[in-house]
């Protein structure tokens, strides 16, 4: 990158977008792209059972011409405590929408969004990016404590205290959660309106070896119901 | 580990201790050990220039008979922005105590303690540990925003909102910062009183290839001054 190009680019506002390669984060990236930010996609692999999402994330990041795509591995599996990282725990299958909406599921990864946002914060500060996008929503996932609006607002307050930028020059970091109050069908409709490549996204918690979704985990059931509703 | 032993141990309170292998975190571990907790040491490597600290941390963790020592690598170097992770930036050498106490130094790692505490939180929740120990202190490092008491208290509030335990059953997590208001000499005196193996610890930001401290970075200067004062 030449120096003059760098100077021009500095004037564009930067956004760090957490990109898993699923429906929600892809729609988030599409939305951030539509606002004209210089985009930095951050994919965090955390000892999941599958790596197919990373491939999807790379393809999607390229599609949006992100300035940089960082993929970090964090071995949350070392801590256990979740069906998504602990091979001895089972991913729940075939649950009703009703049972999904009650309590915190076994697929909850301890403090996941706190870890994700803190890494996004680290990158945002190094880049002096004023925006972080995260595709959390709490209608479908009411059971995940770290998808709730109160958590996000609290993290924003923490960011101000935690960083050199926040302390020295009142660096203003906004955490964008545009999907917070949307259901899956609404997210899909938004993604389609933005021409996001939703076909490339993966949602399954427990895909088969060839990457084919299981069709029965909470994420598959919610995704499929969302597409049905969006098409209906 | 036998099942019966596991049952007995459950009754002991658990503490996750952030252990870098330096003076401060080693004294912190010694203090947590003196309180009788079942200990879980967490060493986070973040793309530092040197790996000698990890070796020191392993030796110290073994010395205290920790139940488990987890060493995770997080590639904060991918984000840049600090002389500790970015090879193109220089570690400041030979600074006066006065200049050290003004402003945020180049060795500041963006959002480091937010990342560290969020990972400690993830493990603490998975373990149902009610305690995290972190050896931050803000007298010598007034320039690091994420070493200040206000930051720590804000993180404690976040932890309650961020976790299943905090939401479902009022899991009470306490973040212990026993060194918060101590200078180096005071920390060294405390470590000695607790018979912590301070000789094994490493502080240097920029050691030579054989692990020998440079003697001139802020961390070396503060350490040496601390030992002089403690001995004086």
Contacts between the chains, C-beta under 8 A, distances in Angstrom:
chain1	res1	chain2	res2	distance
A	70	B	78	5.0
A	70	B	79	7.3
A	72	B	74	6.8
A	72	B	75	5.4
A	72	B	78	6.3
A	73	B	75	7.8
A	74	B	72	6.8
A	74	B	74	5.9
A	74	B	119	7.6
A	75	B	72	5.5
A	75	B	73	7.8
A	76	B	122	6.2
A	78	B	70	5.0
A	78	B	72	6.3
A	78	B	123	7.9
A	79	B	70	7.3
A	79	B	122	5.4
A	79	B	123	4.4
A	79	B	126	4.4
A	79	B	127	7.7
A	80	B	126	5.2
A	81	B	125	6.7
A	81	B	126	3.0
A	81	B	127	7.8
A	82	B	126	7.6
A	103	B	168	7.9
A	104	B	164	4.6
A	104	B	167	7.4
A	104	B	168	6.4
A	108	B	164	5.7
A	109	B	122	7.7
A	110	B	121	7.6
A	110	B	122	4.6
A	110	B	123	7.6
A	110	B	125	3.9
A	110	B	126	4.7
A	110	B	163	6.7
A	110	B	164	7.2
A	111	B	118	6.0
A	111	B	119	8.0
A	111	B	121	4.5
A	111	B	122	3.9
A	111	B	125	5.6
A	111	B	159	7.9
A	111	B	162	5.6
A	111	B	163	5.9
A	112	B	122	7.3
A	113	B	162	7.1
A	114	B	118	4.3
A	114	B	121	6.0
A	114	B	122	7.4
A	114	B	158	6.8
A	114	B	159	7.8
A	114	B	162	4.6
A	115	B	115	7.6
A	115	B	118	4.6
A	115	B	119	6.1
A	115	B	122	5.8
A	117	B	118	7.8
A	118	B	111	6.0
A	118	B	114	4.2
A	118	B	115	4.6
A	118	B	117	7.8
A	118	B	118	4.3
A	119	B	74	7.6
A	119	B	111	8.0
A	119	B	115	6.0
A	121	B	110	7.6
A	121	B	111	4.5
A	121	B	114	6.0
A	121	B	115	8.0
A	122	B	76	6.2
A	122	B	79	5.4
A	122	B	109	7.7
A	122	B	110	4.6
A	122	B	111	3.9
A	122	B	112	7.3
A	122	B	114	7.3
A	122	B	115	5.7
A	123	B	78	7.9
A	123	B	79	4.4
A	123	B	110	7.6
A	125	B	81	6.7
A	125	B	110	3.9
A	125	B	111	5.6
A	126	B	79	4.4
A	126	B	80	5.2
A	126	B	81	3.0
A	126	B	82	7.6
A	126	B	110	4.7
A	127	B	79	7.7
A	127	B	81	7.8
A	145	B	161	6.6
A	145	B	162	6.2
A	145	B	163	5.9
A	145	B	164	5.8
A	145	B	166	6.7
A	145	B	167	4.3
A	146	B	161	7.6
A	146	B	162	4.8
A	146	B	163	7.5
A	148	B	161	7.2
A	150	B	161	5.6
A	151	B	158	7.4
A	151	B	161	4.5
A	151	B	162	5.7
A	154	B	154	7.8
A	154	B	157	6.3
A	154	B	158	4.9
A	154	B	161	5.3
A	154	B	162	8.0
A	155	B	158	6.2
A	157	B	154	6.3
A	158	B	114	6.9
A	158	B	151	7.4
A	158	B	154	4.9
A	158	B	155	6.2
A	158	B	158	5.5
A	159	B	111	7.9
A	159	B	114	7.8
A	161	B	145	6.6
A	161	B	146	7.6
A	161	B	148	7.2
A	161	B	150	5.6
A	161	B	151	4.5
A	161	B	154	5.3
A	162	B	111	5.6
A	162	B	113	7.1
A	162	B	114	4.5
A	162	B	145	6.2
A	162	B	146	4.8
A	162	B	151	5.7
A	162	B	154	8.0
A	163	B	110	6.8
A	163	B	111	5.9
A	163	B	145	5.9
A	163	B	146	7.5
A	164	B	104	4.6
A	164	B	108	5.7
A	164	B	110	7.2
A	164	B	145	5.8
A	166	B	145	6.7
A	167	B	104	7.4
A	167	B	145	4.2
A	168	B	103	7.9
A	168	B	104	6.5
